[in-house]
Structure formats: structure tokens, C-alpha cells
Amino acid sequence: MEKTIILASHLLDEVQKVCTHFAILRKGNLVHTGPVDDVGKGEEIVEVFAYHDDLGLILNEFSGTASLKRENANFVITMKEGFHSHDLNRFCLIKESSSRIW
């Protein structure tokens, strides 16, 4: 007998250990569903919440940005193949620390 259990988590490792399929909801809307084996395949999309438009200029400088769009207070970045969110985080940290005036 098959059963469906809803597990809400942002910890991908946890989800992969206990689930065979997953669904991603965004603001209450289903945006993706499929087997957990498909996680990490295809394009990576990162959302960054920010009130400052200047962040968009910085995100455009990142060599891993395939596309960038603004949705209210969020920037939605589609990463180029081979780039991941940790690369974007590293870039933003370096960019932010180098822009400080001491």
C-alpha cells in the first residue's frame, strides 16, 4: 500500500533520505514536482530578497548569471550551467567586502 506524507523542509539532504518524490511550492503555487533523483538536474534558479536596486547591478556582474529579473522585492537569477548558489554567495561576499570604505 502506497502512502503520501507531506514533509515541509528546506534541507535537501533530509528530503532525499526519506522521500521518493518532491514538490516545490512558491507562494502557495506548485512550481515543480518529480522524483528526488531529478533534484539538482537542469538549470539552477536562485531568489534573492532585497530592497536595493543596486544589488541588480552587482548580480549582473556575476559571470554565472544567465538571466536576471526583478519580481517585487526579489531578484530571480537563473544560473549558467556549471554555476551554483554557493558561487553566487562567494561572489557577493567578495564584492561586498571590497566595496567597504574604511
Secondary structure, 3 states (H helix, E strand, C coil): CCCCCCCCCCCHHHHHHHCCEEEEEECCEEEEEEEHHHCCCCCCEEEEECCCCHHHHHHHHCCCEEEEEEECCEEEEEECCCCCHHHHHHHHHHHHHHCCCC
